[in-house]
């Protein structure tokens, strides 16, 4: 709803700037001022480029042309990308044969989701859907970089710096492409802006940041499991969106693939009997 009422890049940028300021104030109060060495600035720029500028920039632009439920289905794919890319770097985590099969199956499901919806033009839809996939790859690369980087700041401070830098970059990008640099703040867009700032940027990003630092790539990707079902229901109920049979099949294939990658469909482990 936010991208339909407001300039998409500007709205996304301001959302992250506001969330970054809130987290920055909290992190400073809790752990002191930030550390801004050259290496740390490089870490912030690298992570924000992938997880905010590329990921959110591509998504808000593409969602003006792609149904929200289709966009959510495609945003499940980082669960596969992160598991695959997580096999590289100092904190690499190997994949099982079942996980590799799941990744291959997931990309097949993505191909089904890329088919046009009812009455859609294949090539028009495909172009913007590929933009969303570029954003998914950017998110995944930023996540894997964060896992392997030795940051100097506390996690909340690093996240605040990441959001401030990413938000300012999106505002600058909005100006560069000629977006109007003014928000209308309709009742709908204001509610969406506040929800995304507080619930998504401040709370959800903080939880995801913790997972990225403390768990395996496979577990990190589990954040994407519930998105397709919720988005499909909301898109149908609120925006009158529809999915084709092939797209629904693709959603099922992707969820099956993610379950394989995460090991949820593996053979049950035998419980050892306690010693007599």
Short mmCIF file of the C-alpha atoms (twelve columns), coordinates in Angstrom:
data_MODEL
# 
_entry.id   MODEL 
# 
loop_
_atom_site.group_PDB 
_atom_site.id 
_atom_site.type_symbol 
_atom_site.label_atom_id 
_atom_site.label_alt_id 
_atom_site.label_comp_id 
_atom_site.label_asym_id 
_atom_site.label_seq_id 
_atom_site.Cartn_x 
_atom_site.Cartn_y 
_atom_site.Cartn_z 
_atom_site.pdbx_PDB_model_num 
ATOM 1   C CA . UNK A 1   0.000  0.000   0.000   1 
ATOM 2   C CA . UNK A 2   2.883  2.387   0.691   1 
ATOM 3   C CA . UNK A 3   4.369  2.128   -2.816  1 
ATOM 4   C CA . UNK A 4   1.015  2.923   -4.448  1 
ATOM 5   C CA . UNK A 5   0.456  6.190   -2.539  1 
ATOM 6   C CA . UNK A 6   4.003  7.534   -2.134  1 
ATOM 7   C CA . UNK A 7   7.233  7.799   -4.183  1 
ATOM 8   C CA . UNK A 8   8.602  4.278   -3.571  1 
ATOM 9   C CA . UNK A 9   12.326 4.952   -3.180  1 
ATOM 10  C CA . UNK A 10  11.777 8.077   -1.086  1 
ATOM 11  C CA . UNK A 11  9.277  6.331   1.204   1 
ATOM 12  C CA . UNK A 12  11.594 3.362   1.678   1 
ATOM 13  C CA . UNK A 13  14.549 5.636   2.365   1 
ATOM 14  C CA . UNK A 14  12.727 7.742   4.948   1 
ATOM 15  C CA . UNK A 15  11.430 4.605   6.629   1 
ATOM 16  C CA . UNK A 16  14.952 3.315   7.150   1 
ATOM 17  C CA . UNK A 17  16.309 6.707   8.213   1 
ATOM 18  C CA . UNK A 18  13.643 7.006   10.920  1 
ATOM 19  C CA . UNK A 19  14.158 3.404   12.074  1 
ATOM 20  C CA . UNK A 20  17.916 3.947   12.065  1 
ATOM 21  C CA . UNK A 21  17.618 7.046   14.234  1 
ATOM 22  C CA . UNK A 22  15.430 5.219   16.746  1 
ATOM 23  C CA . UNK A 23  17.810 2.265   16.948  1 
ATOM 24  C CA . UNK A 24  20.837 4.576   17.035  1 
ATOM 25  C CA . UNK A 25  19.486 6.442   20.067  1 
ATOM 26  C CA . UNK A 26  18.675 3.174   21.841  1 
ATOM 27  C CA . UNK A 27  22.073 1.619   21.018  1 
ATOM 28  C CA . UNK A 28  23.997 4.736   22.151  1 
ATOM 29  C CA . UNK A 29  22.051 4.788   25.439  1 
ATOM 30  C CA . UNK A 30  22.761 1.094   25.971  1 
ATOM 31  C CA . UNK A 31  26.353 0.647   24.780  1 
ATOM 32  C CA . UNK A 32  27.841 4.064   24.057  1 
ATOM 33  C CA . UNK A 33  28.815 5.894   20.841  1 
ATOM 34  C CA . UNK A 34  29.529 4.041   17.607  1 
ATOM 35  C CA . UNK A 35  32.959 2.934   16.445  1 
ATOM 36  C CA . UNK A 36  33.668 4.261   12.975  1 
ATOM 37  C CA . UNK A 37  36.972 2.803   11.848  1 
ATOM 38  C CA . UNK A 38  37.651 2.494   8.134   1 
ATOM 39  C CA . UNK A 39  37.070 -1.266  8.282   1 
ATOM 40  C CA . UNK A 40  33.775 -0.867  10.130  1 
ATOM 41  C CA . UNK A 41  32.508 1.726   7.656   1 
ATOM 42  C CA . UNK A 42  33.342 -0.731  4.897   1 
ATOM 43  C CA . UNK A 43  31.318 -3.436  6.663   1 
ATOM 44  C CA . UNK A 44  28.325 -1.109  7.072   1 
ATOM 45  C CA . UNK A 45  28.417 -0.053  3.417   1 
ATOM 46  C CA . UNK A 46  28.691 -3.641  2.162   1 
ATOM 47  C CA . UNK A 47  25.790 -4.933  4.260   1 
ATOM 48  C CA . UNK A 48  23.502 -1.966  3.644   1 
ATOM 49  C CA . UNK A 49  24.164 -2.130  -0.116  1 
ATOM 50  C CA . UNK A 50  22.834 -5.675  -0.278  1 
ATOM 51  C CA . UNK A 51  20.122 -5.782  2.391   1 
ATOM 52  C CA . UNK A 52  18.676 -2.280  1.945   1 
ATOM 53  C CA . UNK A 53  19.641 -0.538  -1.288  1 
ATOM 54  C CA . UNK A 54  19.542 -3.508  -3.666  1 
ATOM 55  C CA . UNK A 55  16.963 -5.596  -1.802  1 
ATOM 56  C CA . UNK A 56  14.435 -2.930  -0.834  1 
ATOM 57  C CA . UNK A 57  15.174 -0.688  -3.800  1 
ATOM 58  C CA . UNK A 58  14.394 -3.480  -6.266  1 
ATOM 59  C CA . UNK A 59  11.336 -4.615  -4.338  1 
ATOM 60  C CA . UNK A 60  9.614  -1.244  -3.965  1 
ATOM 61  C CA . UNK A 61  10.165 -0.421  -7.627  1 
ATOM 62  C CA . UNK A 62  8.968  -3.794  -8.875  1 
ATOM 63  C CA . UNK A 63  5.933  -3.950  -6.583  1 
ATOM 64  C CA . UNK A 64  4.370  -1.109  -8.548  1 
ATOM 65  C CA . UNK A 65  4.035  -3.633  -11.396 1 
ATOM 66  C CA . UNK A 66  3.936  -7.051  -9.661  1 
ATOM 67  C CA . UNK A 67  1.118  -8.323  -7.457  1 
ATOM 68  C CA . UNK A 68  2.040  -8.339  -3.776  1 
ATOM 69  C CA . UNK A 69  1.360  -12.063 -3.419  1 
ATOM 70  C CA . UNK A 70  3.695  -12.904 -6.331  1 
ATOM 71  C CA . UNK A 71  6.368  -10.625 -4.852  1 
ATOM 72  C CA . UNK A 72  6.067  -12.436 -1.520  1 
ATOM 73  C CA . UNK A 73  6.394  -15.824 -3.210  1 
ATOM 74  C CA . UNK A 74  9.606  -14.719 -4.901  1 
ATOM 75  C CA . UNK A 75  10.915 -13.363 -1.606  1 
ATOM 76  C CA . UNK A 76  10.950 -16.895 -0.227  1 
ATOM 77  C CA . UNK A 77  13.944 -17.663 -2.463  1 
ATOM 78  C CA . UNK A 78  16.542 -16.095 -0.092  1 
ATOM 79  C CA . UNK A 79  16.017 -19.161 2.100   1 
ATOM 80  C CA . UNK A 80  17.599 -21.109 -0.783  1 
ATOM 81  C CA . UNK A 81  20.189 -18.497 -1.772  1 
ATOM 82  C CA . UNK A 82  21.423 -18.022 1.809   1 
ATOM 83  C CA . UNK A 83  21.816 -21.764 2.340   1 
ATOM 84  C CA . UNK A 84  23.813 -22.034 -0.890  1 
ATOM 85  C CA . UNK A 85  25.964 -18.920 -0.402  1 
ATOM 86  C CA . UNK A 86  26.481 -19.885 3.228   1 
ATOM 87  C CA . UNK A 87  28.799 -22.668 2.079   1 
ATOM 88  C CA . UNK A 88  31.434 -19.970 1.441   1 
ATOM 89  C CA . UNK A 89  33.485 -17.829 3.831   1 
ATOM 90  C CA . UNK A 90  35.126 -18.314 7.242   1 
ATOM 91  C CA . UNK A 91  31.839 -19.478 8.811   1 
ATOM 92  C CA . UNK A 92  30.867 -21.771 5.953   1 
ATOM 93  C CA . UNK A 93  28.254 -24.433 6.676   1 
ATOM 94  C CA . UNK A 94  28.205 -27.508 4.445   1 
ATOM 95  C CA . UNK A 95  24.993 -28.685 2.791   1 
ATOM 96  C CA . UNK A 96  23.699 -32.209 2.940   1 
ATOM 97  C CA . UNK A 97  22.717 -34.077 -0.214  1 
ATOM 98  C CA . UNK A 98  19.065 -33.505 0.711   1 
ATOM 99  C CA . UNK A 99  19.661 -29.762 1.056   1 
ATOM 100 C CA . UNK A 100 21.297 -29.608 -2.370  1 
ATOM 101 C CA . UNK A 101 18.292 -31.396 -3.868  1 
ATOM 102 C CA . UNK A 102 16.026 -28.920 -2.110  1 
ATOM 103 C CA . UNK A 103 17.879 -25.940 -3.606  1 
ATOM 104 C CA . UNK A 104 17.545 -27.386 -7.111  1 
ATOM 105 C CA . UNK A 105 13.843 -28.042 -6.506  1 
ATOM 106 C CA . UNK A 106 13.368 -24.514 -5.161  1 
ATOM 107 C CA . UNK A 107 14.681 -22.923 -8.319  1 
ATOM 108 C CA . UNK A 108 12.287 -25.095 -10.338 1 
ATOM 109 C CA . UNK A 109 9.449  -23.779 -8.185  1 
ATOM 110 C CA . UNK A 110 10.664 -20.222 -8.769  1 
ATOM 111 C CA . UNK A 111 10.382 -20.797 -12.511 1 
ATOM 112 C CA . UNK A 112 6.733  -21.757 -12.033 1 
ATOM 113 C CA . UNK A 113 6.048  -18.627 -9.955  1 
ATOM 114 C CA . UNK A 114 7.545  -16.522 -12.754 1 
ATOM 115 C CA . UNK A 115 4.746  -17.561 -15.107 1 
ATOM 116 C CA . UNK A 116 2.203  -14.759 -15.669 1 
ATOM 117 C CA . UNK A 117 -0.952 -14.631 -13.576 1 
ATOM 118 C CA . UNK A 118 -4.455 -14.618 -15.029 1 
ATOM 119 C CA . UNK A 119 -4.566 -12.211 -17.970 1 
ATOM 120 C CA . UNK A 120 -0.919 -11.200 -17.505 1 
ATOM 121 C CA . UNK A 121 1.647  -10.551 -20.212 1 
ATOM 122 C CA . UNK A 122 4.583  -12.937 -19.889 1 
ATOM 123 C CA . UNK A 123 7.414  -10.614 -20.866 1 
ATOM 124 C CA . UNK A 124 6.091  -7.557  -19.000 1 
ATOM 125 C CA . UNK A 125 5.603  -9.543  -15.810 1 
ATOM 126 C CA . UNK A 126 8.863  -11.433 -16.163 1 
ATOM 127 C CA . UNK A 127 11.031 -8.301  -16.298 1 
ATOM 128 C CA . UNK A 128 9.776  -6.903  -12.998 1 
ATOM 129 C CA . UNK A 129 9.774  -10.313 -11.352 1 
ATOM 130 C CA . UNK A 130 13.439 -10.680 -12.263 1 
ATOM 131 C CA . UNK A 131 14.059 -7.305  -10.593 1 
ATOM 132 C CA . UNK A 132 12.589 -8.778  -7.393  1 
ATOM 133 C CA . UNK A 133 14.898 -11.779 -7.722  1 
ATOM 134 C CA . UNK A 134 17.870 -9.411  -8.035  1 
ATOM 135 C CA . UNK A 135 16.748 -7.871  -4.751  1 
ATOM 136 C CA . UNK A 136 16.560 -11.352 -3.212  1 
ATOM 137 C CA . UNK A 137 20.127 -12.097 -4.274  1 
ATOM 138 C CA . UNK A 138 21.247 -8.747  -2.833  1 
ATOM 139 C CA . UNK A 139 19.587 -9.571  0.490   1 
ATOM 140 C CA . UNK A 140 21.240 -12.983 0.559   1 
ATOM 141 C CA . UNK A 141 24.710 -11.637 -0.264  1 
ATOM 142 C CA . UNK A 142 24.382 -8.978  2.438   1 
ATOM 143 C CA . UNK A 143 23.307 -11.609 4.972   1 
ATOM 144 C CA . UNK A 144 26.221 -13.923 4.209   1 
ATOM 145 C CA . UNK A 145 28.674 -10.987 4.323   1 
ATOM 146 C CA . UNK A 146 27.305 -9.983  7.746   1 
ATOM 147 C CA . UNK A 147 27.766 -13.529 9.051   1 
ATOM 148 C CA . UNK A 148 31.426 -13.540 8.053   1 
ATOM 149 C CA . UNK A 149 32.361 -9.938  8.918   1 
ATOM 150 C CA . UNK A 150 34.096 -9.134  12.192  1 
ATOM 151 C CA . UNK A 151 32.188 -6.022  13.186  1 
ATOM 152 C CA . UNK A 152 33.381 -3.702  15.943  1 
ATOM 153 C CA . UNK A 153 30.033 -2.286  17.057  1 
ATOM 154 C CA . UNK A 154 27.371 -3.982  19.132  1 
ATOM 155 C CA . UNK A 155 24.727 -5.629  16.890  1 
ATOM 156 C CA . UNK A 156 22.056 -2.983  17.527  1 
ATOM 157 C CA . UNK A 157 24.462 -0.129  16.784  1 
ATOM 158 C CA . UNK A 158 25.685 -1.836  13.628  1 
ATOM 159 C CA . UNK A 159 22.074 -2.318  12.501  1 
ATOM 160 C CA . UNK A 160 21.315 1.357   13.217  1 
ATOM 161 C CA . UNK A 161 24.304 2.493   11.136  1 
ATOM 162 C CA . UNK A 162 23.286 0.089   8.382   1 
ATOM 163 C CA . UNK A 163 19.756 1.519   8.268   1 
ATOM 164 C CA . UNK A 164 20.864 5.138   8.415   1 
ATOM 165 C CA . UNK A 165 23.356 4.637   5.583   1 
ATOM 166 C CA . UNK A 166 20.917 2.573   3.519   1 
ATOM 167 C CA . UNK A 167 18.038 4.987   4.040   1 
ATOM 168 C CA . UNK A 168 20.128 7.996   3.011   1 
ATOM 169 C CA . UNK A 169 21.356 6.066   -0.034  1 
ATOM 170 C CA . UNK A 170 17.767 5.312   -1.088  1 
ATOM 171 C CA . UNK A 171 16.771 8.980   -0.672  1 
ATOM 172 C CA . UNK A 172 19.759 9.970   -2.813  1 
ATOM 173 C CA . UNK A 173 18.766 7.366   -5.406  1 
ATOM 174 C CA . UNK A 174 15.219 8.737   -5.415  1 
ATOM 175 C CA . UNK A 175 16.576 12.205  -6.187  1 
ATOM 176 C CA . UNK A 176 18.884 10.817  -8.873  1 
ATOM 177 C CA . UNK A 177 16.062 9.086   -10.775 1 
ATOM 178 C CA . UNK A 178 13.763 12.105  -10.516 1 
ATOM 179 C CA . UNK A 179 11.245 10.945  -7.932  1 
ATOM 180 C CA . UNK A 180 9.221  13.705  -6.228  1 
ATOM 181 C CA . UNK A 181 10.948 14.460  -2.932  1 
ATOM 182 C CA . UNK A 182 7.731  14.974  -1.014  1 
ATOM 183 C CA . UNK A 183 5.461  12.580  0.858   1 
ATOM 184 C CA . UNK A 184 1.690  13.007  0.751   1 
ATOM 185 C CA . UNK A 185 1.080  10.955  3.940   1 
ATOM 186 C CA . UNK A 186 -2.425 9.776   3.167   1 
ATOM 187 C CA . UNK A 187 -4.082 7.821   5.995   1 
ATOM 188 C CA . UNK A 188 -3.260 4.541   4.233   1 
ATOM 189 C CA . UNK A 189 0.354  5.400   3.459   1 
ATOM 190 C CA . UNK A 190 0.934  6.823   6.956   1 
ATOM 191 C CA . UNK A 191 -0.291 3.621   8.584   1 
ATOM 192 C CA . UNK A 192 1.856  1.532   6.242   1 
ATOM 193 C CA . UNK A 193 4.889  3.781   6.834   1 
ATOM 194 C CA . UNK A 194 4.628  3.548   10.621  1 
ATOM 195 C CA . UNK A 195 4.022  -0.209  10.542  1 
ATOM 196 C CA . UNK A 196 7.036  -0.841  8.303   1 
ATOM 197 C CA . UNK A 197 9.233  1.493   10.352  1 
ATOM 198 C CA . UNK A 198 8.433  0.035   13.763  1 
ATOM 199 C CA . UNK A 199 7.445  -3.587  13.155  1 
ATOM 200 C CA . UNK A 200 9.510  -4.435  10.097  1 
ATOM 201 C CA . UNK A 201 12.617 -2.238  10.313  1 
ATOM 202 C CA . UNK A 202 13.044 -1.971  14.101  1 
ATOM 203 C CA . UNK A 203 11.722 -5.320  15.345  1 
ATOM 204 C CA . UNK A 204 11.886 -7.792  12.442  1 
ATOM 205 C CA . UNK A 205 15.288 -6.582  11.211  1 
ATOM 206 C CA . UNK A 206 16.674 -6.811  14.745  1 
ATOM 207 C CA . UNK A 207 15.476 -10.409 15.092  1 
ATOM 208 C CA . UNK A 208 16.858 -11.291 11.667  1 
ATOM 209 C CA . UNK A 209 20.172 -9.615  12.484  1 
ATOM 210 C CA . UNK A 210 20.443 -11.796 15.585  1 
ATOM 211 C CA . UNK A 211 19.718 -14.954 13.580  1 
ATOM 212 C CA . UNK A 212 22.290 -14.027 10.939  1 
ATOM 213 C CA . UNK A 213 25.003 -13.745 13.602  1 
ATOM 214 C CA . UNK A 214 24.120 -16.688 15.830  1 
ATOM 215 C CA . UNK A 215 22.667 -19.465 13.680  1 
ATOM 216 C CA . UNK A 216 23.425 -21.433 10.519  1 
ATOM 217 C CA . UNK A 217 22.489 -20.145 7.043   1 
ATOM 218 C CA . UNK A 218 19.743 -22.772 6.793   1 
ATOM 219 C CA . UNK A 219 18.092 -21.538 10.006  1 
ATOM 220 C CA . UNK A 220 18.474 -17.892 8.949   1 
ATOM 221 C CA . UNK A 221 16.420 -18.579 5.847   1 
ATOM 222 C CA . UNK A 222 13.470 -19.892 7.860   1 
ATOM 223 C CA . UNK A 223 12.183 -16.307 8.277   1 
ATOM 224 C CA . UNK A 224 10.687 -16.630 4.781   1 
ATOM 225 C CA . UNK A 225 8.479  -19.660 5.453   1 
ATOM 226 C CA . UNK A 226 5.283  -17.909 6.468   1 
ATOM 227 C CA . UNK A 227 5.345  -15.008 3.984   1 
ATOM 228 C CA . UNK A 228 3.719  -16.700 0.959   1 
ATOM 229 C CA . UNK A 229 0.609  -17.947 2.724   1 
ATOM 230 C CA . UNK A 230 -0.030 -14.640 4.523   1 
ATOM 231 C CA . UNK A 231 0.631  -12.546 1.403   1 
ATOM 232 C CA . UNK A 232 -1.563 -14.742 -0.777  1 
ATOM 233 C CA . UNK A 233 -4.471 -14.481 1.666   1 
ATOM 234 C CA . UNK A 234 -4.074 -10.718 2.174   1 
ATOM 235 C CA . UNK A 235 -3.654 -10.085 -1.553  1 
ATOM 236 C CA . UNK A 236 -6.836 -12.058 -2.237  1 
ATOM 237 C CA . UNK A 237 -8.864 -10.496 0.609   1 
ATOM 238 C CA . UNK A 238 -7.705 -6.867  0.424   1 
ATOM 239 C CA . UNK A 239 -6.425 -6.261  -3.111  1 
ATOM 240 C CA . UNK A 240 -8.482 -8.808  -5.068  1 
ATOM 241 C CA . UNK A 241 -5.314 -10.418 -6.423  1 
ATOM 242 C CA . UNK A 242 -5.284 -13.852 -8.035  1 
ATOM 243 C CA . UNK A 243 -2.679 -16.529 -8.635  1 
ATOM 244 C CA . UNK A 244 -2.647 -18.935 -11.557 1 
ATOM 245 C CA . UNK A 245 -2.609 -22.681 -11.010 1 
ATOM 246 C CA . UNK A 246 1.046  -22.800 -12.087 1 
ATOM 247 C CA . UNK A 247 1.969  -20.065 -9.601  1 
ATOM 248 C CA . UNK A 248 0.200  -21.903 -6.791  1 
ATOM 249 C CA . UNK A 249 2.059  -25.054 -7.798  1 
ATOM 250 C CA . UNK A 250 5.302  -23.061 -7.764  1 
ATOM 251 C CA . UNK A 251 4.545  -21.836 -4.229  1 
ATOM 252 C CA . UNK A 252 4.017  -25.415 -3.073  1 
ATOM 253 C CA . UNK A 253 7.238  -26.561 -4.757  1 
ATOM 254 C CA . UNK A 254 9.249  -23.725 -3.178  1 
ATOM 255 C CA . UNK A 255 7.905  -24.471 0.306   1 
ATOM 256 C CA . UNK A 256 8.679  -28.158 -0.198  1 
ATOM 257 C CA . UNK A 257 12.192 -27.215 -1.295  1 
ATOM 258 C CA . UNK A 258 12.758 -24.973 1.723   1 
ATOM 259 C CA . UNK A 259 11.572 -27.770 4.010   1 
ATOM 260 C CA . UNK A 260 14.103 -30.087 2.353   1 
ATOM 261 C CA . UNK A 261 16.906 -27.542 2.729   1 
ATOM 262 C CA . UNK A 262 16.076 -27.034 6.409   1 
ATOM 263 C CA . UNK A 263 15.957 -30.758 7.040   1 
ATOM 264 C CA . UNK A 264 12.306 -30.861 8.101   1 
ATOM 265 C CA . UNK A 265 11.527 -33.682 5.679   1 
ATOM 266 C CA . UNK A 266 14.442 -35.896 6.632   1 
ATOM 267 C CA . UNK A 267 14.099 -39.248 8.363   1 
ATOM 268 C CA . UNK A 268 13.179 -39.013 12.010  1 
ATOM 269 C CA . UNK A 269 16.054 -39.497 14.393  1 
ATOM 270 C CA . UNK A 270 15.832 -42.439 16.706  1 
ATOM 271 C CA . UNK A 271 15.600 -41.559 20.343  1 
ATOM 272 C CA . UNK A 272 18.240 -43.272 22.397  1 
ATOM 273 C CA . UNK A 273 16.911 -45.313 25.269  1 
ATOM 274 C CA . UNK A 274 18.087 -44.226 28.716  1 
ATOM 275 C CA . UNK A 275 20.511 -46.550 30.407  1 
ATOM 276 C CA . UNK A 276 18.894 -49.025 32.760  1 
# 
